[in-house]
Amino acid sequence: MLHSVFAAAQYKSVCTSIKKLIDLLSLTAKNGQYQILYETYLECVTSLILFRIIQKERGSEESIGFFQSWMVAIFQFCLTYSFLSNDLGRAEKLYSLALHSNLLSDVELQSLKVTLGSLASQTLQLIKTVEENHQPKAEVDFLKINTEEQKAYFRNTARNMGMDPEDPKNVMGQIVARALINFDPTEIVKNCEHLFVHYRPGGIVAQTLQMHSAGGMHIIVCLKHKYAHGTGNLLNLLYNPEIDIPGHGFKRTHCDKCSDCIPRTSNWQWSLAWHEAEKAKHVEILKLFKEW
């Protein structure tokens, strides 16, 4: 109950901040300060896109409609401005972001292309290139591609949405960076057939990317003895921390002296397909950690 109240208060606070930003950008446009509007929008666009995802779950129908209309209008203006300013690098990133976030409907996309097509021939060519490189997750048989290809998909998608995992100053990008490190727990799970990593993703990055290892709480579980340790940080530090602290480290606490340990074969590799199959197989045990 307390968590719900806190979440509602947070959402209300964010809504207030978004309204102030909309008012500021509207005033900037009214004063003809288009370069300032453009630069401010580019600083905020990723956060605005992420808020749009949350608002669809929490907002009223009227507020969702208003914000969507405003988002489309300011995006179209700033994308057009980027082409007119010959700022093609940021134009490419903006259009890619719109595709990955499904910001525009098919009708709005076609209307935008008609408008942009009147600017210069290179405009439509750039848009075509971005579209050719865009690969929606829904069109990929995700469980059939290998782990490195899956990680590359999330890395590229995150970068295209302004969450660059290689930028140490990008807060959401660093959440993605940790998620990529935690993505494949082979080095942990290969040590025993009873070990399983139960991912419980959470937060706006996980929701946006639909990435199993982003945010939230991830739990190392011994399926035989029902031991469990959880973390919101790196799994390898939870399993075998670098600093020897009594009572810390799943491996040291539960595995080192366990007589039931059965190592997996030397060439065994974790995969998302294997993970999903095992999760379904052990659903009753994993229910124990629902509230973690």
Kinemage of the C-alpha trace (Angstrom):
@kinemage 1
@onewidth
@group {chain A} dominant
@subgroup {mainchain}
@vectorlist {calphas} color= white
{ca met a 1} P 0.000 0.000 0.000
{ca leu a 2} L 2.787 2.426 1.000
{ca his a 3} L 4.648 1.580 -2.216
{ca ser a 4} L 1.537 2.420 -4.279
{ca val a 5} L 1.139 5.778 -2.527
{ca phe a 6} L 4.812 6.587 -3.089
{ca ala a 7} L 4.596 5.602 -6.770
{ca ala a 8} L 1.484 7.775 -7.220
{ca ala a 9} L 3.258 10.738 -5.608
{ca gln a 10} L 6.269 10.223 -7.878
{ca tyr a 11} L 4.052 10.079 -10.966
{ca lys a 12} L 2.245 13.287 -9.945
{ca ser a 13} L 5.585 15.032 -9.403
{ca val a 14} L 6.822 13.947 -12.850
{ca cys a 15} L 3.564 15.147 -14.458
{ca thr a 16} L 4.082 18.568 -12.859
{ca ser a 17} L 7.625 18.722 -14.238
{ca ile a 18} L 6.454 17.682 -17.717
{ca lys a 19} L 3.798 20.446 -17.694
{ca lys a 20} L 6.443 23.028 -16.770
{ca leu a 21} L 8.637 21.789 -19.634
{ca ile a 22} L 5.744 21.987 -22.120
{ca asp a 23} L 4.960 25.547 -20.969
{ca leu a 24} L 8.639 26.526 -21.257
{ca leu a 25} L 8.992 25.130 -24.769
{ca ser a 26} L 5.718 26.782 -25.825
{ca leu a 27} L 6.950 30.162 -24.552
{ca thr a 28} L 10.292 29.649 -26.298
{ca ala a 29} L 8.508 28.935 -29.597
{ca lys a 30} L 6.222 31.945 -29.127
{ca asn a 31} L 9.299 34.158 -28.741
{ca gly a 32} L 10.832 32.748 -31.916
{ca gln a 33} L 13.789 31.206 -30.052
{ca tyr a 34} L 13.792 28.090 -32.202
{ca gln a 35} L 17.425 27.099 -31.670
{ca ile a 36} L 16.920 27.145 -27.889
{ca leu a 37} L 13.719 25.107 -28.279
{ca tyr a 38} L 15.549 22.611 -30.494
{ca glu a 39} L 18.510 22.164 -28.138
{ca thr a 40} L 16.257 21.889 -25.068
{ca tyr a 41} L 14.070 19.295 -26.764
{ca leu a 42} L 17.097 17.205 -27.748
{ca glu a 43} L 18.226 17.190 -24.111
{ca cys a 44} L 14.805 16.007 -22.921
{ca val a 45} L 13.479 13.800 -25.722
{ca thr a 46} L 14.536 10.437 -24.272
{ca ser a 47} L 12.911 11.238 -20.928
{ca leu a 48} L 9.765 12.426 -22.712
{ca ile a 49} L 9.561 9.167 -24.690
{ca leu a 50} L 9.981 7.120 -21.509
{ca phe a 51} L 7.326 9.182 -19.697
{ca arg a 52} L 4.952 8.501 -22.591
{ca ile a 53} L 5.263 4.756 -21.898
{ca ile a 54} L 4.435 5.195 -18.195
{ca gln a 55} L 1.608 7.621 -18.929
{ca lys a 56} L -0.169 5.063 -21.112
{ca glu a 57} L -0.594 2.898 -17.986
{ca arg a 58} L -1.395 5.623 -15.462
{ca gly a 59} L -2.799 8.637 -17.312
{ca ser a 60} L -6.364 9.540 -18.218
{ca glu a 61} L -7.541 9.140 -21.800
{ca glu a 62} L -7.667 12.929 -22.198
{ca ser a 63} L -4.122 13.514 -20.875
{ca ile a 64} L -2.714 10.667 -22.993
{ca gly a 65} L -4.318 12.130 -26.121
{ca phe a 66} L -3.025 15.632 -25.391
{ca phe a 67} L 0.529 14.503 -24.671
{ca gln a 68} L 0.655 12.270 -27.751
{ca ser a 69} L -0.502 15.135 -29.992
{ca trp a 70} L 2.065 17.477 -28.452
{ca met a 71} L 4.849 14.891 -28.772
{ca val a 72} L 4.099 14.331 -32.451
{ca ala a 73} L 3.938 18.073 -33.178
{ca ile a 74} L 7.201 18.990 -31.446
{ca phe a 75} L 9.000 15.949 -32.851
{ca gln a 76} L 7.981 16.866 -36.395
{ca phe a 77} L 9.084 20.463 -35.846
{ca cys a 78} L 12.477 19.518 -34.377
{ca leu a 79} L 13.177 16.847 -36.992
{ca thr a 80} L 12.391 19.347 -39.759
{ca tyr a 81} L 14.559 21.940 -38.011
{ca ser a 82} L 17.467 19.495 -37.818
{ca phe a 83} L 17.317 18.955 -41.594
{ca leu a 84} L 17.009 22.687 -42.304
{ca ser a 85} L 20.031 23.266 -40.032
{ca asn a 86} L 21.921 20.486 -41.806
{ca asp a 87} L 22.279 18.744 -38.425
{ca leu a 88} L 22.007 15.351 -40.093
{ca gly a 89} L 23.614 13.295 -37.312
{ca arg a 90} L 20.987 14.326 -34.793
{ca ala a 91} L 18.250 14.084 -37.414
{ca glu a 92} L 19.183 10.435 -37.900
{ca lys a 93} L 19.091 9.781 -34.138
{ca leu a 94} L 15.729 11.535 -33.765
{ca tyr a 95} L 14.097 9.537 -36.549
{ca ser a 96} L 15.549 6.284 -35.217
{ca leu a 97} L 14.188 7.120 -31.762
{ca ala a 98} L 10.721 7.708 -33.232
{ca leu a 99} L 10.785 4.316 -34.956
{ca his a 100} L 11.972 2.417 -31.873
{ca ser a 101} L 9.371 4.074 -29.634
{ca asn a 102} L 6.496 3.790 -32.150
{ca leu a 103} L 5.903 7.506 -31.701
{ca leu a 104} L 4.163 8.034 -35.036
{ca ser a 105} L 1.267 6.213 -36.656
{ca asp a 106} L 1.603 4.999 -40.244
{ca val a 107} L -0.481 7.980 -41.437
{ca glu a 108} L 1.701 10.422 -39.475
{ca leu a 109} L 4.866 8.817 -40.876
{ca gln a 110} L 3.653 9.171 -44.458
{ca ser a 111} L 2.610 12.782 -43.864
{ca leu a 112} L 6.032 13.520 -42.359
{ca lys a 113} L 7.823 12.007 -45.359
{ca val a 114} L 5.797 14.187 -47.734
{ca thr a 115} L 6.794 17.274 -45.763
{ca leu a 116} L 10.463 16.315 -45.510
{ca gly a 117} L 10.619 15.251 -49.152
{ca ser a 118} L 10.154 18.879 -50.177
{ca leu a 119} L 13.351 19.931 -48.346
{ca ala a 120} L 16.160 18.038 -50.110
{ca ser a 121} L 16.772 14.691 -51.796
{ca gln a 122} L 19.227 13.607 -49.080
{ca thr a 123} L 16.443 13.943 -46.500
{ca leu a 124} L 14.412 11.007 -47.789
{ca gln a 125} L 17.584 9.012 -48.414
{ca leu a 126} L 18.620 9.394 -44.759
{ca ile a 127} L 15.152 8.340 -43.607
{ca lys a 128} L 15.252 5.317 -45.911
{ca thr a 129} L 18.647 4.284 -44.498
{ca val a 130} L 17.395 4.529 -40.902
{ca glu a 131} L 14.320 2.454 -41.775
{ca glu a 132} L 16.443 -0.222 -43.468
{ca asn a 133} L 18.592 -0.536 -40.323
{ca his a 134} L 15.583 -0.626 -38.009
{ca gln a 135} L 14.777 -4.147 -36.801
{ca pro a 136} L 11.781 -4.380 -34.447
{ca lys a 137} L 12.042 -7.098 -31.808
{ca ala a 138} L 8.633 -8.436 -32.853
{ca glu a 139} L 10.099 -9.322 -36.261
{ca val a 140} L 12.967 -11.293 -34.725
{ca asp a 141} L 12.523 -14.874 -33.503
{ca phe a 142} L 14.325 -13.840 -30.344
{ca leu a 143} L 14.727 -17.244 -28.752
{ca lys a 144} L 16.367 -18.643 -31.883
{ca ile a 145} L 19.166 -16.101 -32.251
{ca asn a 146} L 22.290 -16.519 -30.143
{ca thr a 147} L 23.081 -14.642 -26.945
{ca glu a 148} L 25.565 -12.229 -28.518
{ca glu a 149} L 23.037 -11.261 -31.193
{ca gln a 150} L 20.419 -10.684 -28.489
{ca lys a 151} L 22.809 -8.455 -26.540
{ca ala a 152} L 23.714 -6.551 -29.712
{ca tyr a 153} L 20.010 -5.941 -30.364
{ca phe a 154} L 19.458 -4.485 -26.884
{ca arg a 155} L 22.692 -2.466 -27.029
{ca asn a 156} L 21.746 -0.893 -30.370
{ca thr a 157} L 18.113 -0.315 -29.424
{ca ala a 158} L 19.096 1.351 -26.160
{ca arg a 159} L 21.601 3.572 -27.952
{ca asn a 160} L 18.995 4.553 -30.546
{ca met a 161} L 16.638 5.513 -27.730
{ca gly a 162} L 19.188 7.758 -26.057
{ca met a 163} L 20.297 5.234 -23.422
{ca asp a 164} L 23.888 4.667 -24.506
{ca pro a 165} L 25.455 1.938 -22.319
{ca glu a 166} L 28.929 3.155 -23.260
{ca asp a 167} L 28.317 6.674 -21.931
{ca pro a 168} L 29.307 6.775 -18.218
{ca lys a 169} L 27.353 10.023 -17.759
{ca asn a 170} L 24.112 8.577 -19.128
{ca val a 171} L 22.153 7.344 -16.085
{ca met a 172} L 19.738 5.132 -18.009
{ca gly a 173} L 22.559 3.984 -20.259
{ca gln a 174} L 24.404 2.689 -17.195
{ca ile a 175} L 21.316 0.659 -16.217
{ca val a 176} L 21.535 -0.926 -19.667
{ca ala a 177} L 25.277 -1.492 -19.187
{ca arg a 178} L 24.643 -3.451 -15.958
{ca ala a 179} L 21.834 -5.359 -17.666
{ca leu a 180} L 24.220 -6.417 -20.438
{ca ile a 181} L 26.745 -7.668 -17.868
{ca asn a 182} L 23.996 -9.610 -16.055
{ca phe a 183} L 22.408 -10.795 -19.312
{ca asp a 184} L 24.186 -14.166 -19.504
{ca pro a 185} L 24.887 -15.925 -16.147
{ca thr a 186} L 26.781 -18.873 -17.655
{ca glu a 187} L 29.779 -18.354 -15.339
{ca ile a 188} L 27.467 -18.825 -12.338
{ca val a 189} L 24.932 -21.408 -13.480
{ca lys a 190} L 27.487 -23.750 -15.086
{ca asn a 191} L 28.881 -24.592 -11.641
{ca cys a 192} L 25.890 -26.699 -10.596
{ca glu a 193} L 22.777 -28.199 -12.149
{ca his a 194} L 20.743 -26.944 -9.187
{ca leu a 195} L 21.629 -23.283 -9.742
{ca phe a 196} L 19.258 -20.895 -11.490
{ca val a 197} L 19.185 -17.125 -11.907
{ca his a 198} L 15.662 -15.805 -11.517
{ca tyr a 199} L 15.370 -12.413 -13.199
{ca arg a 200} L 12.783 -9.972 -11.890
{ca pro a 201} L 13.222 -6.898 -14.139
{ca gly a 202} L 11.799 -3.584 -13.055
{ca gly a 203} L 11.832 0.097 -13.875
{ca ile a 204} L 11.342 2.187 -16.967
{ca val a 205} L 14.415 0.867 -18.830
{ca ala a 206} L 13.286 -2.757 -18.465
{ca gln a 207} L 9.759 -1.800 -19.476
{ca thr a 208} L 10.932 0.137 -22.515
{ca leu a 209} L 13.408 -2.427 -23.828
{ca gln a 210} L 11.542 -5.533 -22.608
{ca met a 211} L 14.923 -6.737 -21.348
{ca his a 212} L 14.921 -9.524 -18.763
{ca ser a 213} L 18.074 -8.394 -16.938
{ca ala a 214} L 17.391 -4.646 -16.670
{ca gly a 215} L 16.716 -2.969 -13.325
{ca gly a 216} L 14.677 -4.707 -10.654
{ca met a 217} L 15.899 -7.579 -8.471
{ca his a 218} L 17.759 -10.631 -9.743
{ca ile a 219} L 17.986 -13.733 -7.583
{ca ile a 220} L 20.468 -16.606 -7.525
{ca val a 221} L 18.533 -19.703 -6.454
{ca cys a 222} L 19.530 -23.221 -5.410
{ca leu a 223} L 16.561 -25.205 -6.689
{ca lys a 224} L 17.434 -28.221 -4.537
{ca his a 225} L 17.869 -26.535 -1.148
{ca lys a 226} L 15.848 -23.374 -1.892
{ca tyr a 227} L 18.650 -21.031 -0.919
{ca ala a 228} L 18.349 -17.602 -2.498
{ca his a 229} L 20.295 -14.323 -2.601
{ca gly a 230} L 19.059 -11.248 -4.492
{ca thr a 231} L 20.651 -8.081 -5.851
{ca gly a 232} L 19.861 -4.999 -7.879
{ca asn a 233} L 23.521 -4.798 -8.846
{ca leu a 234} L 25.918 -7.243 -10.540
{ca leu a 235} L 25.223 -10.973 -10.240
{ca asn a 236} L 28.896 -11.951 -10.214
{ca leu a 237} L 29.450 -9.840 -7.081
{ca leu a 238} L 26.463 -11.498 -5.430
{ca tyr a 239} L 27.716 -14.975 -6.290
{ca asn a 240} L 31.387 -14.550 -5.486
{ca pro a 241} L 32.296 -11.064 -4.201
{ca glu a 242} L 35.856 -9.833 -4.489
{ca ile a 243} L 36.014 -8.916 -0.781
{ca asp a 244} L 35.875 -11.752 1.760
{ca ile a 245} L 33.070 -10.770 4.144
{ca pro a 246} L 31.628 -13.448 6.479
{ca gly a 247} L 28.074 -14.373 5.479
{ca his a 248} L 28.400 -12.745 2.038
{ca gly a 249} L 28.688 -14.476 -1.317
{ca phe a 250} L 26.283 -17.167 -2.483
{ca lys a 251} L 29.080 -19.508 -3.534
{ca arg a 252} L 31.012 -19.238 -0.273
{ca thr a 253} L 27.886 -19.490 1.885
{ca his a 254} L 26.035 -22.330 0.158
{ca cys a 255} L 28.132 -24.040 -2.528
{ca asp a 256} L 31.740 -24.508 -1.481
{ca lys a 257} L 30.997 -27.254 1.052
{ca cys a 258} L 27.826 -28.648 -0.545
{ca ser a 259} L 27.903 -32.414 -1.186
{ca asp a 260} L 25.011 -32.185 -3.694
{ca cys a 261} L 26.862 -30.040 -6.228
{ca ile a 262} L 26.669 -31.378 -9.798
{ca pro a 263} L 28.720 -29.256 -12.238
{ca arg a 264} L 27.348 -28.929 -15.750
{ca thr a 265} L 29.380 -30.149 -18.745
{ca ser a 266} L 32.435 -28.063 -19.649
{ca asn a 267} L 30.886 -26.766 -22.902
{ca trp a 268} L 27.491 -25.865 -21.371
{ca gln a 269} L 26.187 -22.389 -22.195
{ca trp a 270} L 23.192 -20.509 -20.812
{ca ser a 271} L 20.637 -19.294 -23.352
{ca leu a 272} L 17.430 -17.311 -23.109
{ca ala a 273} L 15.501 -20.238 -24.592
{ca trp a 274} L 16.907 -22.583 -21.917
{ca his a 275} L 16.110 -19.994 -19.254
{ca glu a 276} L 12.457 -19.681 -20.301
{ca ala a 277} L 12.042 -23.474 -20.365
{ca glu a 278} L 13.581 -23.858 -16.891
{ca lys a 279} L 11.491 -21.015 -15.493
{ca ala a 280} L 8.324 -22.785 -16.610
{ca lys a 281} L 9.594 -26.061 -15.149
{ca his a 282} L 10.263 -24.574 -11.684
{ca val a 283} L 7.358 -22.153 -11.460
{ca glu a 284} L 6.241 -23.363 -8.001
{ca ile a 285} L 9.634 -22.770 -6.398
{ca leu a 286} L 10.063 -19.400 -8.104
{ca lys a 287} L 6.691 -18.256 -6.772
{ca leu a 288} L 8.359 -18.102 -3.348
{ca phe a 289} L 10.277 -15.031 -4.504
{ca lys a 290} L 7.328 -13.145 -5.981
{ca glu a 291} L 7.474 -10.371 -3.388
{ca trp a 292} L 11.245 -9.845 -3.480
